[in-house]
């Protein structure tokens, strides 16, 4: 598939799913149930002066709040395919640039420009995982930091879903925005395959191994 056709497919799928979920816009304007925990980890990893890019920033809550506790480097920016979300981010958070970038398109940034990339609760919605992770690797400096969070999946959580009668609704919902379901092993393998070495893992939300999400940090090898 040509890149322009791929981008159109992303946009059609995104808009179609959004139409099937009337509350999507409102959901994207909230901070989410684990934002504070994710920010606490990020603030320990991202230092003052680091140039940061967030892919799939939504309304800017993650990088915008991070900029309040860390002096981010010049050129730090958040990208999202939703123009209305970017407009809201621009009007809410000062000191960070925001712009539209379609999923499936190359990031409009030079090679090796950033100290850190943030991709939080986004990778599970992406069709072409290879393209996205390759772009993260390209724009990071040597030994640059990649911080990824995705919904957590594992065998104990799958058993809990089966026992509570929610397995089919969780994994086979025809209106779900989730395309991929990662466990620790599969996410680690995807990162390693694209030139990253994992340096940190932790679960976020709920009890251990029933976590809502997992936070993985990796370095550009």
C-alpha positions in Angstrom: 0.0 0.0 0.0 1.3 3.4 -0.9 2.0 5.8 2.0 -0.8 8.3 1.0 -3.3 5.4 0.7 -2.1 4.1 4.1 -2.7 7.5 5.7 -6.2 7.7 4.2 -6.9 4.3 5.6 -5.8 5.4 9.1 -7.9 8.5 8.9 -11.0 6.6 7.6 -10.6 4.0 10.3 -10.0 6.6 13.1 -13.0 8.7 12.0 -15.2 5.7 11.6 -14.4 4.3 15.0 -14.8 7.8 16.5 -18.3 8.0 15.0 -19.2 4.6 16.5 -18.2 6.0 19.9 -20.0 9.3 20.5 -18.1 9.8 23.8 -14.6 9.7 22.2 -14.1 13.5 22.0 -15.0 13.8 25.7 -12.8 10.9 26.6 -9.8 12.5 24.8 -10.4 15.7 26.8 -10.0 13.9 30.1 -6.7 13.0 31.9 -7.5 9.3 32.1 -7.4 7.1 35.2 -3.6 6.6 35.3 -2.3 9.9 34.1 -0.9 11.0 37.4 1.0 7.7 37.9 2.4 7.9 34.3 3.5 11.5 34.9 5.2 10.5 38.2 7.4 8.0 36.4 8.1 10.3 33.4 9.2 13.1 35.8 11.8 10.8 37.3 13.1 9.8 33.8 13.0 13.1 31.9 15.4 15.7 33.1 15.5 19.5 32.6 16.7 20.6 29.2 15.8 17.3 27.4 14.1 17.9 24.1 10.9 15.7 24.1 8.4 14.7 21.5 5.1 13.1 22.3 3.4 11.0 19.6 -0.4 10.9 20.0 -0.5 13.7 22.5 -4.3 14.1 22.3 -5.3 17.3 24.1 -1.7 17.7 25.5 -2.2 16.5 29.1 0.9 14.3 29.3 3.6 16.6 27.8 1.8 19.7 28.9 1.8 18.6 32.6 5.3 17.3 32.3 6.4 20.8 31.1 5.1 22.2 34.4 7.5 20.2 36.5 10.5 19.9 34.0 12.1 22.6 31.9 11.8 20.9 28.6 14.4 21.6 25.9 13.7 24.0 23.1 11.8 22.3 20.2 9.8 20.0 22.5 6.5 19.2 20.7 3.4 17.1 20.8 1.9 15.6 17.7 -1.6 14.1 17.2 -3.8 13.4 14.1 -6.8 15.1 15.7 -6.8 18.8 14.8 -9.5 19.7 17.3 -7.4 18.0 20.1 -4.4 20.0 19.0 -6.3 23.3 19.1 -7.4 22.5 22.6 -3.8 21.6 23.6 -2.5 24.9 22.1 -5.0 26.9 24.1 -4.3 25.0 27.4 -0.5 24.5 27.7 2.1 27.2 27.2 5.7 26.5 26.6 5.2 23.4 24.4 4.4 23.4 20.7 1.6 21.2 19.3 0.9 20.2 15.7 -1.0 17.8 13.6 0.7 14.7 12.2 -1.2 11.9 10.6 -0.6 8.3 11.9 1.4 6.4 9.2 3.2 9.6 8.0 6.9 10.2 8.8 7.4 12.6 11.7 8.4 16.0 10.3 11.6 16.1 12.4 15.3 15.6 11.6 17.2 12.4 12.4 18.6 12.2 15.9 17.0 15.4 17.1 15.3 14.4 20.4 16.4 13.2 23.8 13.1 11.4 24.6 10.0 10.2 22.8 6.7 9.6 24.7 4.0 7.3 23.3 1.3 6.8 26.0 -1.8 4.7 25.4 -1.4 5.0 21.7 0.6 2.1 20.3 -2.3 -0.3 20.8 -4.3 1.8 18.3 -1.7 1.7 15.5 -1.9 -0.6 12.4 1.7 -0.3 11.3 3.8 -0.9 14.4 7.0 -1.2 12.4 6.6 2.2 10.8 5.9 4.0 14.1 8.7 2.3 16.1 11.1 3.0 13.2 10.3 6.6 13.3 10.8 6.8 17.0 14.3 5.2 16.6 15.1 7.7 13.7 14.3 10.9 15.6 16.0 9.9 18.8 19.6 10.7 19.6 22.0 7.8 20.4 21.0 6.3 23.7 17.8 8.4 23.5 14.9 7.5 25.8 11.6 6.0 24.6 8.7 5.8 27.1 5.8 3.7 26.1 2.6 2.9 28.0 -0.1 0.5 26.7 -2.9 -1.4 28.3 -1.5 -4.4 30.1 -2.4 -8.0 29.1 -1.2 -11.2 30.6 -2.4 -14.7 31.5 -3.8 -13.9 34.9 -5.8 -10.9 33.5 -7.1 -13.2 30.7 -8.3 -15.7 33.3 -10.0 -13.0 35.3 -11.8 -11.8 32.2 -12.9 -15.4 31.4 -14.1 -16.0 35.0 -16.1 -12.7 35.0 -17.7 -13.3 31.6 -15.9 -10.3 30.0 -13.4 -12.0 27.8 -15.3 -11.7 24.5 -16.4 -8.2 25.2 -12.8 -7.2 26.0 -11.0 -8.9 23.1 -13.6 -9.1 20.4 -15.6 -5.8 20.7 -16.4 -4.8 17.1 -16.3 -1.1 18.1 -13.2 -1.1 20.1 -10.4 1.3 19.2 -7.8 -1.2 20.3 -6.1 -3.0 17.4 -3.3 -4.8 19.3 -3.1 -6.4 22.8 0.3 -6.4 24.3 1.8 -8.3 27.1 5.2 -7.7 28.5 6.9 -10.2 26.2 5.4 -9.0 23.0 6.0 -5.3 23.7 9.6 -6.1 24.7 10.1 -8.1 21.5 8.7 -5.3 19.3 11.0 -2.7 20.9 14.1 -5.0 20.6 13.3 -5.7 16.9 13.5 -2.0 16.2 16.8 -1.2 17.9 15.8 -0.5 21.5 16.9 -2.1 24.7 14.4 -2.2 27.5 15.6 -0.7 30.8 12.4 -0.4 32.9 9.1 -2.1 33.3 6.3 -1.4 35.8 2.5 -2.0 36.0 0.1 0.9 36.6 -3.3 0.8 38.1 -5.2 -2.0 39.9 -3.5 -5.0 41.6 -0.3 -6.6 40.4 -0.7 -8.6 37.1 -4.2 -7.2 36.8 -2.8 -3.8 35.9 -4.7 -1.3 33.7 -1.5 -0.4 31.9 2.2 -1.1 31.8 5.0 1.5 31.5 8.1 0.4 29.6 11.2 2.6 29.1 13.9 1.7 26.5 17.0 3.2 25.1 18.0 3.5 21.5 20.7 0.9 21.0 
